[in-house]
Amino acid sequence: MNAGATFQAFTRSGKRGERLMATVALIAGAGAGLYPLGDVSEVEEPETRWGWPSAALLTWQQAGHRVVYLARHGALGDIPPHLVNYRANIAALAACEVDSVIALNGVGAIRPDLAPGSLIIPDQLVDYTWGRPHTVFDAEREEVEYIDFTEPYDKDLRSDLIEAGRSASLQLTAGATYGVTQGPRLETAAEIDRLERDGCDVVGMTSMPEAALARECGLSYASCCIVMNAAAGRGDGSIHAEIGAHMDAGMQAAASLFAEFLQRL
């Protein structure tokens, strides 16, 4: 049984009307200055087998649950996507015994119907990254688990996020394929055309190897994508100007989704 299934069974097994505390990890990238969403009660920076996480883990109580927050790109936002220590980040959260991980990912829209400022709960991904340490099984002769990655995002956790978004009346798309590129440069228009031919709906730089590492560590993991801009060759103006115009609204929508998710646990 995976961590997500275990978590769902535990939180729903109490007496009628009983509310059991969950520990939920939140990983945020761009726009992380919005967080934390509550009074921080703990600050931890656990060293892992792969070094230190991107930033200290901040903990607060929200809606009766424990939230453990991690800034993916560092406290100052100065760690680019290809240099994030994804293994240390996921290992540090696992050490905190979180029940589930919700990742916020800024993306560009390849499909024209995905509006900037809106949210997407993806169900698939295509990995175009290279050179990033991508597995926790990196020692010779250690027992390797060949994880099933057919569905890269936890189905139950995705469903909970989608229902929370609908309950909060947010502009949200349920299901999309996330193309994960290497960065830090943005893509060419021809590369975006290729991603579209491959079946990708959005493009970003941070869902891999994060999602796979979470699966290897037994953590229930889902992504909330924030559409920041139209992908290269798909918009009329400057990509950076579009990101600046829509980032705040998108991050506020993601915070509302997370708050509603916690309320419904």
Helices and strands as residue ranges (DSSP letters): H 3-11, E 23-28, G 32-34, E 42-44, E 57-62, E 65-71, G 81-83, H 86-95, E 100-109, E 119-121, E 124-127, H 155-167, E 172-174, E 177-180, H 189-197, E 202-204, H 210-216, E 220-230, H 239-264
